[in-house]
Amino acid sequence: KAGVTQTPRYLIKTRGQQVTLSCSPISGHRSVSWYQQTPGQGLQFLFEYFSETQRNKGNFPGRFSGRQFSNSRSEMNVSTLELGDSALYLCASSRRDRNTGELFFGEGSRLTVL
Amino acid sequence: DAKTTQPPSMDCAEGRAANLPCNHSTISGNEYVYWYRQIHSQGPQYIIHGLKNNETNEMASLIITEDRKSSTLILPHATLRDTAVYYCIVRVINTGTASKLTFGTGTRLQVTL
């Protein structure tokens, strides 16, 4: 079956702009979580969505937000971009009702902020 | 979640077994040991997890010591494609927070010819 699909794969923005990233989970997976990966901080949990509701949130400012649609697809948005937001943003999906901690990650969206 | 300690890097010859250690001396009785790996520029990939019994799947084996304070991930016949950063994560299985994984710095495994 198809894996987790993230779009776009690469994008370049300038400070102050905003960006929206998209994630399509594996069919049948209703939980979508987002992670940020930077060389300095490593992989960090942003938030998780299940049944169109945010269920968990990491320690990130309010500029980072997300949503989930009825078909389980998710988007995350970063407003007022800063240079430090340059990162690989990873989306992961899972079956939350029988979640054993096995997440399926996409290949990520690499954001560069100039 | 319990803290884990892994060596920053390891080398392994292709075809040989790669044994990646992880120390988790503060693990609680209901915490599982998970292993993920991340090949360069890709998303992390789940490998295996276990509670106290040794586990094996098509990718690897997980050996957990009897006191559960440490574990070893074994790739029985490493190939160049196994070159990646390997993360050991300890956590409770809880559907409410199962997607919130805490990744450390991992072990960078370099498989060489």
HADDOCK unambig.tbl for C-alpha pairs under 7 A between the chains (distance, minus, plus):
assign (segid A and resid 33 and name CA) (segid B and resid 99 and name CA) 6.45 0.50 0.50
assign (segid A and resid 42 and name CA) (segid B and resid 105 and name CA) 6.85 0.50 0.50
assign (segid A and resid 43 and name CA) (segid B and resid 103 and name CA) 5.90 0.50 0.50
assign (segid A and resid 45 and name CA) (segid B and resid 100 and name CA) 6.18 0.50 0.50
assign (segid A and resid 45 and name CA) (segid B and resid 101 and name CA) 6.89 0.50 0.50
assign (segid A and resid 48 and name CA) (segid B and resid 99 and name CA) 6.94 0.50 0.50
assign (segid A and resid 56 and name CA) (segid B and resid 97 and name CA) 6.96 0.50 0.50
assign (segid A and resid 90 and name CA) (segid B and resid 43 and name CA) 6.61 0.50 0.50
assign (segid A and resid 96 and name CA) (segid B and resid 95 and name CA) 5.99 0.50 0.50
assign (segid A and resid 97 and name CA) (segid B and resid 95 and name CA) 6.50 0.50 0.50
assign (segid A and resid 99 and name CA) (segid B and resid 95 and name CA) 5.56 0.50 0.50
assign (segid A and resid 99 and name CA) (segid B and resid 98 and name CA) 6.32 0.50 0.50
assign (segid A and resid 100 and name CA) (segid B and resid 93 and name CA) 5.96 0.50 0.50
assign (segid A and resid 100 and name CA) (segid B and resid 98 and name CA) 6.91 0.50 0.50
assign (segid A and resid 101 and name CA) (segid B and resid 93 and name CA) 6.51 0.50 0.50
assign (segid A and resid 101 and name CA) (segid B and resid 98 and name CA) 5.07 0.50 0.50
assign (segid A and resid 101 and name CA) (segid B and resid 99 and name CA) 6.35 0.50 0.50
assign (segid A and resid 102 and name CA) (segid B and resid 46 and name CA) 6.11 0.50 0.50
assign (segid A and resid 103 and name CA) (segid B and resid 46 and name CA) 6.65 0.50 0.50
assign (segid A and resid 103 and name CA) (segid B and resid 99 and name CA) 6.93 0.50 0.50
assign (segid A and resid 104 and name CA) (segid B and resid 45 and name CA) 6.77 0.50 0.50
assign (segid A and resid 105 and name CA) (segid B and resid 43 and name CA) 5.24 0.50 0.50
assign (segid A and resid 105 and name CA) (segid B and resid 44 and name CA) 6.00 0.50 0.50
assign (segid A and resid 105 and name CA) (segid B and resid 45 and name CA) 6.75 0.50 0.50
assign (segid A and resid 106 and name CA) (segid B and resid 43 and name CA) 5.51 0.50 0.50
assign (segid A and resid 107 and name CA) (segid B and resid 42 and name CA) 4.85 0.50 0.50
assign (segid A and resid 107 and name CA) (segid B and resid 43 and name CA) 4.71 0.50 0.50
assign (segid A and resid 108 and name CA) (segid B and resid 43 and name CA) 6.33 0.50 0.50
